[in-house]
Amino acid sequence: MIMKKIYFSLGLACIFTTVQAQQLVLVKDIRNGAAASAPANLTGYGGKLYFSANDGINGVELWESDGSESGTKIVQDFVTGTGSFNPSNLKVYNNSLFFSARVPTTGVGVELYKYQPASGVSLFADIFPGTTNSSPNLFVESSDNKLFFRATDPASSAVKLFVTDGIAAPVVANNQYSVSTMGRSGTEILAGASLDGIDNQLYSFNGTAFSLLKIIRTAGSGIFDTKFYKSELQGLTYFVARTDEAGYEPWVTDGTTEGTHLLKDINTTGENPGVSNSASGYFTEYKGKVFFAATSGDYGGELWVTDGTTAGTVLFKDIVEGNSGSNPANLTIHNGLLYFLANDPAAGRELWVSDGTAEGTHLVADFNPGSAGLSVAEIVSYNGVLYLNAVKSGTIGAELYKFEETPVLAVSEGKSPTIKVYPNPSNGNFKINAEKSEAYRIYDYSGKMVKEGKIINSEIKSGLKKGNYILTIQGEHPQSISIIIK
């Protein structure tokens, strides 16, 4: 939550409560200056965050971070020099990190690689021999713990469904159908697939054969979004598909033909409702419901919520009133709350948070003060840390940040503290009536710690500039008081 405002009056006593000071902390400026390292494919594995990044020296390579500056480093300069390995589509499976990448100097195209800390990076499978790319992507783990994905088949040059157990080389799971997108529904793989590569419809795959699940668009290809989202609690899978009547809108399936249908035609405005698309996406399950971003003519792009039924699919909150919209994105569950990006007329595009109620949905903080806002490409929660690929200022390009909540003591009118600080206001030097040397910390009113040390001879020499601060005395009985430097 946002840090509470701190009120005090000179000459009045104070009481103190613990609140959360919220900061967006640069983990590491991987590529110094305004140039961006552009960390991407943020994926947690083995207690660390893995991602691709370009430090300006080694090209785009695989990196890792434990959340500290010193622990953020390149895993391996796999393509030596300034050439790029370009790892993408990172997927944790079978105690390994799989991804697609390319080493231009070896005559191998974009293929499937594997990483383990003990053995390093290695080519797992050259699916399409030679320089042609097989481009493995859209990894989906099945209910029987096999890894399915799309890749270009050398026998047909079509994009087919492949499968591996993470040990043996991948093989074509079915050589009849071309696959455009993939997901899960119950125990089966869902796929947008076709026999001719043109008439794309919704199929289920049981590990051996494809079965037509639903003809989405009778007059042509029912083009799908690139991802399906499976709600574990609801037992439903959400996706976006096109019909001539509704355009691109959210659909839902329970894995049966009867249970596969248009969830809701959210955007019906315009002369031709069939091309008035809702641009639905970022489906994320939270507290038994699925939240997602969608655009309607009445509200613009806003946050919606569904229980899996048409009647239960409703606008969650109109953050920016009118039809301009807040355009929410990157919905992410972190420490029991739902975080996302949204536009605000005053703060620009910043980080928002929700507890699942409209009243409990608000701006976290204006991390880039003013209307400029943040530029964020990815958000991921891992090991209790919320990581962001963000641009926070004009002097540092897109880099890896982490969101931190630091407990501090806020001050309000109330009972007198047992410590005395004088003079207050002062020129920065304060006398303390502490009986023994205690540690202290000084925070500014944004919650940032600006000074810490030991009380020497009952005195603190802060060396801080003019302003209002919170002084906290550490020890067996921690206490705080507001101080002013004039």
Order of alpha helices (4+ residues) and beta strands (2+ residues): beta-beta-beta-beta-beta-beta-beta-beta-beta-beta-beta-beta-beta-beta-beta-beta-beta-beta-beta-beta-beta-beta-beta-beta-beta-beta-beta-beta-beta-beta-beta-beta-beta-beta-beta-beta-beta-beta-beta
